[in-house]
Amino acid sequence: MDPDNLVSLCNLCHNREHPENPHFAKLRKRIIVVLGYPASGKTSYVESIMTPQDIVLDLDRLVTAMTYRDGHDRTGSGFHAVKIANDMISQVIKDVRYRGYAFDTLYIIRTRLTDEELSSLRAARARLLWLDVDKDTCVARMKAQDREEIAVVAFEKCDEFLAKHGRRLRRIAPLPLELTPPAR
């Protein structure tokens, strides 16, 4: 630890300098975006395939972390936390190509993307997946969770996104019912 021998480096450059570090040497740095209607099972899908080296950006989980309330609760502080969480996710999407973030796979869970987010993610070579669950199933799940008040607007926005960008998305099958965790 001789001060004359030290060099100041960002994380990315440090990891390039020391590829033998097992925590960083084999990171693939994949970005997988899991999209779908509300209550389609996006979070359950990601939980079933993620590994310890993966990072997940999920609006509902961020809202829960900020408010200590159910991530689907959009009343009180939950209403304001949604805007902040959306801005956080959008900023990471913009920065992901240029920052030295370390991850094996970054999962981004969204109902839909903005055009700007889509452009940034395509430039970062992200895989865009659509969890192919029909609206009726999602509406039934939302009713069972007492959160149907946002359904109409959210489904309309998803349908607009699908009409505009659906050909760019790889459709994937949902989890079998027995693998889906019960509603919280």
WOUR-V63828 format. One record per residue. N is the residue number from 1. RES is the residue in one letter. SS is DSSP state (~ for helix, > for strand, _ for the rest). PHI is phi in whole degrees, -180 to 180 (NA if undefined). OMEGA is omega in degrees with one decimal (NA if undefined). Layout:
N	RES	SS	PHI	OMEGA
N	RES	SS	PHI	OMEGA
This chain:
1	M	_	NA	176.4
2	D	_	-78	-178.1
3	P	~	-57	178.7
4	D	~	-74	-177.5
5	N	~	-103	-176.4
6	L	_	-92	177.2
7	V	_	-130	178.0
8	S	_	-82	-178.5
9	L	_	-134	171.2
10	C	_	-74	-178.2
11	N	~	-58	-177.9
12	L	~	-61	179.7
13	C	~	-67	176.9
14	H	~	-62	-180.0
15	N	~	-67	175.1
16	R	~	-67	-179.4
17	E	~	-71	-177.7
18	H	_	-126	-178.6
19	P	_	-67	179.8
20	E	_	-73	179.1
21	N	_	-63	-174.6
22	P	_	-65	-179.8
23	H	_	-75	-175.3
24	F	_	-124	-171.4
25	A	_	-61	-172.6
26	K	_	-111	-179.6
27	L	_	-72	-177.7
28	R	_	-85	-178.7
29	K	_	54	175.0
30	R	>	-87	173.6
31	I	>	-121	178.5
32	I	>	-123	-179.9
33	V	>	-104	179.5
34	V	>	-106	-177.3
35	L	>	-112	176.2
36	G	_	166	177.8
37	Y	_	-60	172.2
38	P	_	-57	178.6
39	A	_	68	178.0
40	S	_	-83	178.7
41	G	_	100	-177.8
42	K	~	-60	-178.8
43	T	~	-64	178.7
44	S	~	-61	178.7
45	Y	~	-61	-179.1
46	V	~	-65	178.7
47	E	~	-58	-177.3
48	S	~	-77	-176.0
49	I	~	-120	-175.4
50	M	_	-74	178.6
51	T	_	-119	-179.0
52	P	_	-62	179.3
53	Q	_	-87	-175.1
54	D	_	-90	176.7
55	I	>	-124	-178.4
56	V	>	-124	170.9
57	L	>	-106	-176.5
58	D	>	-133	-177.6
59	L	~	-52	-177.1
60	D	~	-62	179.1
61	R	~	-69	176.8
62	L	~	-66	178.0
63	V	~	-62	177.2
64	T	~	-61	-179.7
65	A	~	-64	-178.1
66	M	~	-82	-172.8
67	T	~	-116	-173.6
68	Y	_	60	178.3
69	R	_	-120	176.1
70	D	_	-56	-178.1
71	G	_	-63	178.7
72	H	_	-92	-178.7
73	D	_	-78	-177.0
74	R	_	-104	177.6
75	T	_	-98	176.7
76	G	_	54	-177.8
77	S	~	-65	178.5
78	G	~	-61	178.7
79	F	~	-61	-177.9
80	H	~	-75	-179.2
81	A	~	-66	179.2
82	V	~	-60	179.5
83	K	~	-62	-179.7
84	I	~	-64	-179.7
85	A	~	-63	176.7
86	N	~	-60	178.6
87	D	~	-64	178.3
88	M	~	-62	-179.6
89	I	~	-63	179.5
90	S	~	-61	179.8
91	Q	~	-66	177.6
92	V	~	-63	178.9
93	I	~	-60	178.8
94	K	~	-65	-172.7
95	D	~	-90	-167.4
96	V	_	-59	-180.0
97	R	_	-74	-169.7
98	Y	_	-107	-179.7
99	R	_	-96	179.6
100	G	_	-91	179.7
101	Y	_	-61	178.2
102	A	_	-108	176.7
103	F	_	-164	172.8
104	D	_	-83	175.3
105	T	>	-132	173.1
106	L	>	-103	176.4
107	Y	>	-96	175.3
108	I	>	-117	-177.2
109	I	>	-105	-178.0
110	R	>	-145	171.0
111	T	_	-80	178.5
112	R	_	-159	179.3
113	L	_	-119	169.6
114	T	_	-79	177.8
115	D	~	-60	179.4
116	E	~	-65	177.9
117	E	~	-63	179.7
118	L	~	-60	179.3
119	S	~	-62	179.3
120	S	~	-63	-178.7
121	L	~	-70	176.8
122	R	~	-65	177.5
123	A	~	-64	178.2
124	A	_	-86	177.5
125	R	_	63	178.7
126	A	_	-73	172.1
127	R	>	-89	-177.8
128	L	>	-107	-177.1
129	L	>	-115	173.9
130	W	>	-117	178.2
131	L	>	-74	-168.7
132	D	_	-84	177.0
133	V	_	-116	-176.4
134	D	_	-70	-176.9
135	K	~	-59	-177.7
136	D	~	-60	178.0
137	T	~	-63	-179.6
138	C	~	-65	178.8
139	V	~	-63	178.4
140	A	~	-62	177.8
141	R	~	-64	-179.6
142	M	~	-65	177.6
143	K	~	-63	179.8
144	A	~	-64	179.9
145	Q	_	-98	-179.2
146	D	_	55	178.4
147	R	_	-135	-176.9
148	E	~	-78	-175.6
149	E	~	-64	-179.4
150	I	~	-95	-169.9
151	A	~	-60	-172.5
152	V	~	-61	-178.7
153	V	~	-65	-178.7
154	A	~	-62	179.5
155	F	~	-66	178.0
156	E	~	-62	179.7
157	K	~	-67	176.1
158	C	~	-64	179.4
159	D	~	-63	176.3
160	E	~	-62	178.7
161	F	~	-61	179.6
162	L	~	-62	179.7
163	A	~	-62	-176.6
164	K	~	-84	-170.6
165	H	~	-124	-173.9
166	G	~	-55	-178.9
167	R	~	-68	179.8
168	R	~	-88	-174.9
169	L	_	-102	172.8
170	R	>	-91	-179.6
171	R	>	-82	-179.8
172	I	>	-125	-179.5
173	A	_	-78	176.7
174	P	_	-71	175.2
175	L	_	-66	171.7
176	P	_	-60	-175.1
177	L	~	-53	-176.7
178	E	~	-72	177.7
179	L	~	-93	-178.8
180	T	_	-79	179.8
181	P	_	-65	179.1
182	P	_	-65	178.8
183	A	_	-63	-179.3
184	R	_	-83	NA
